């Protein structure tokens, strides 16, 4: 039944969900896999709450299997329920020596969103030591260093490496452009961010960054046009407030930042 459900999942999601739901509990691992399949199908349809319950059933059925706990924590993070995600990631069975780097990366990302920056930095750094060329980890930690002002030049170097490894990724290119902006390299930041917007035209953060860069090179009308466009892209409340303030008062002159040492 599990194989049938998996074969249906791409083209016939409702039939797949019914098949996943019919997989019994006799074999806990098979049942857990079926619940993960059901959860992923539900999530793809936008039903995150129902997906969460299926992920929880998978985790409960196979409590000693770290992979199922990890998928549950990942889903909770995506729902902005970082406190719950961290509780799972900090289980004694998951937070162990030699854990996979993706566990440390997710824990670091969750901690960063909770504002626990020192702990986040330590987890992300550990993940990077295990996978030093991973563009996702390079991007996340590099952006954290740049945006927080902790290690701007080192973060910018990491973001350049991430972009070189994945040049088609608009989010990584945005991070690189923001690093250039934070270093006062406004002209090159404009070019980098224009390309990033071309790759991710509906991303409110990237559009916002391009507006900032335009403002700093004196292209004020284009900056205001980009900021107005941000407001059409369903930004979060904090970004919306920030953009509205910029449209009223313009952008204060930023202070280019310099770097510190290794963590």
C-alpha positions in Angstrom: 0.0 0.0 0.0 2.9 2.4 0.8 4.4 1.9 -2.7 1.0 2.5 -4.3 0.6 5.7 -2.3 4.1 6.9 -3.2 3.4 6.2 -6.9 0.2 8.3 -6.8 1.6 11.2 -4.8 2.9 13.3 -7.7 -0.2 13.2 -10.0 -3.2 12.1 -7.9 -2.7 13.6 -4.4 -6.2 12.8 -3.0 -5.9 9.1 -4.0 -2.4 9.1 -2.6 -3.6 10.6 0.7 -6.3 7.9 1.0 -3.7 5.2 0.3 -1.2 6.6 2.8 -4.0 6.7 5.4 -4.8 3.0 4.9 -1.3 1.8 5.8 -1.6 0.0 9.2 0.5 0.2 12.3 1.7 -3.4 12.3 5.2 -2.3 11.2 5.9 1.0 13.0 8.6 2.2 10.4 6.3 1.5 7.4 3.5 3.3 9.2 5.7 6.3 10.0 6.9 6.5 6.4 3.3 6.5 5.3 2.4 9.3 7.7 5.3 11.4 6.4 4.1 10.8 2.9 0.6 11.9 3.9 2.0 14.9 5.7 4.0 16.1 2.7 1.0 15.7 0.4 -1.2 17.7 2.8 1.5 20.4 3.2 1.8 20.7 -0.6 -1.9 21.5 -0.6 -1.5 24.2 2.1 -3.0 22.2 4.9 -0.2 22.7 7.4 -2.2 21.8 10.5 -3.3 18.5 9.2 0.2 17.8 7.9 1.6 18.6 11.4 -0.7 16.0 13.0 0.6 13.4 10.5 4.2 14.3 11.2 3.5 13.9 14.9 2.0 10.5 14.3 5.1 9.4 12.4 7.3 10.7 15.2 5.2 8.9 17.9 5.2 5.6 16.0 9.0 5.5 15.7 10.3 7.6 18.6 13.9 6.3 18.3 14.2 7.2 14.6 15.9 10.6 14.3 14.8 11.2 10.7 11.1 11.3 11.7 11.8 13.8 14.5 13.8 15.9 12.2 11.0 16.2 9.6 8.6 17.1 12.4 11.0 19.9 13.7 11.5 21.1 10.1 7.7 21.5 9.6 7.3 23.3 12.9 10.0 25.7 12.0 8.2 26.3 8.7 5.1 27.1 10.7 7.0 29.7 12.8 6.7 27.4 15.9 10.4 27.6 16.7 10.0 26.9 20.4 8.4 23.6 19.7 10.9 22.8 17.0 13.8 23.5 19.4 12.4 21.2 22.0 12.5 18.3 19.5 15.9 19.2 18.2 17.3 19.3 21.8 16.0 15.8 22.6 18.9 13.7 24.1 18.5 11.2 21.2 19.1 14.0 18.6 21.4 16.5 20.3 24.4 14.2 20.5 28.0 14.1 19.5 28.4 13.3 15.8 24.9 14.3 14.9 24.3 15.0 11.2 25.2 18.6 10.2 21.7 19.2 8.9 20.5 18.8 12.6 23.0 21.5 13.7 22.0 23.7 10.8 18.3 23.5 11.6 18.9 24.1 15.3 21.1 27.1 14.4 18.4 28.5 12.2 15.7 28.0 14.8 17.9 29.6 17.5 18.6 32.6 15.2 14.8 33.1 14.7 14.4 33.0 18.5 16.9 35.7 18.9 19.5 33.5 20.6 22.3 34.6 18.3 25.3 33.4 20.2 23.9 29.8 20.4 22.8 30.0 16.7 26.3 31.1 15.6 27.9 28.1 17.5 25.5 25.6 15.9 25.9 27.0 12.4 29.7 27.1 12.8 29.7 23.5 13.8 27.5 22.6 10.8 29.9 24.4 8.5 32.9 22.6 9.9 31.3 19.3 8.9 30.3 20.6 5.5 32.6 23.6 4.7 31.5 24.0 1.1 27.7 23.7 1.6 26.2 26.8 0.0 23.1 26.8 2.2 25.2 26.8 5.4 27.6 29.4 4.0 24.7 31.6 3.0 22.9 31.4 6.4 25.9 32.0 8.6 27.5 34.5 6.2 24.3 36.6 6.1 24.0 36.4 9.9 27.5 37.7 10.3 26.9 40.5 7.8 23.5 41.6 8.9 24.4 41.6 12.6 27.7 43.4 12.0 29.6 40.7 13.8 32.0 39.6 11.1 31.1 41.5 7.9 34.2 40.9 5.7 34.4 37.2 6.7 30.6 36.8 6.1 30.9 38.5 2.7 33.7 36.1 1.7 31.5 33.2 2.7 28.6 34.6 0.7 30.8 35.0 -2.4 31.7 31.3 -2.1 28.0 30.4 -1.8 27.1 32.4 -4.8 29.9 30.9 -6.9 28.7 27.4 -5.9 25.0 28.2 -6.7 24.9 31.3 -9.0 21.3 30.6 -10.1 20.0 31.1 -6.5 18.4 34.5 -6.1 18.3 34.3 -2.3 22.1 33.7 -2.1 22.7 36.5 -4.6 20.6 38.8 -2.4 22.8 38.0 0.6 25.9 38.8 -1.4 24.4 42.1 -2.6 23.4 43.0 1.0 27.0 42.3 2.1 28.2 44.7 -0.5 25.7 47.2 0.7 26.8 46.8 4.3 30.4 47.4 3.2 29.5 50.6 1.5 30.0 49.2 -2.0 26.7 50.7 -3.3 27.3 50.7 -7.0 28.2 47.0 -7.2 25.4 46.2 -4.7 22.9 47.7 -7.2 24.1 45.4 -9.9 24.1 42.3 -7.7 20.6 43.1 -6.3 19.1 43.9 -9.7 20.1 40.4 -10.8 18.8 38.9 -7.6 15.4 40.6 -8.2 15.4 39.3 -11.7 15.7 35.8 -10.3 13.2 36.3 -7.4 10.9 39.1 -8.5 8.2 38.3 -5.9 10.6 38.3 -2.9 9.8 41.2 -0.6 13.1 41.2 1.1 15.2 41.3 -2.1 13.1 44.1 -3.5 13.4 46.0 -0.3 17.2 45.6 -0.4 17.3 46.8 -4.0 15.3 49.9 -3.0 17.9 50.7 -0.3 20.7 50.3 -2.8 19.1 52.6 -5.3 18.6 55.2 -2.6 22.3 55.2 -1.6 23.4 55.8 -5.2 21.0 58.7 -5.6 18.3 56.9 -7.6 15.6 58.1 -5.3 12.5 57.6 -7.5 13.5 54.1 -8.3 14.1 53.4 -4.7 10.6 54.6 -3.8 9.1 52.6 -6.6 10.8 49.4 -5.3 9.7 50.1 -1.7 6.1 50.6 -2.9 6.4 47.3 -4.7 7.4 45.6 -1.4 4.0 46.6 0.0 2.3 44.6 -2.7 4.3 41.4 -1.9 2.7 40.6 1.4 5.7 41.5 3.6 5.7 40.6 7.3 4.6 43.3 9.7 8.1 44.4 10.7 9.2 44.8 7.0 6.0 46.6 6.2 6.5 49.1 9.0 10.1 49.7 8.0 9.3 50.3 4.4 6.5 52.7 5.2 8.9 54.7 7.3 11.4 54.8 4.5 8.7 56.1 2.1 8.0 58.9 4.6 11.5 59.8 5.6 13.9 58.2 3.2 16.9 56.0 4.2 19.3 57.2 6.9 22.9 57.2 6.0 24.2 53.8 7.0 27.6 53.2 8.6 29.7 50.7 6.6 30.8 47.9 8.9 34.0 46.1 9.5 34.8 42.6 10.7 36.0 40.8 13.8 37.6 37.4 14.1 36.6 33.8 14.1 34.0 32.4 16.5 
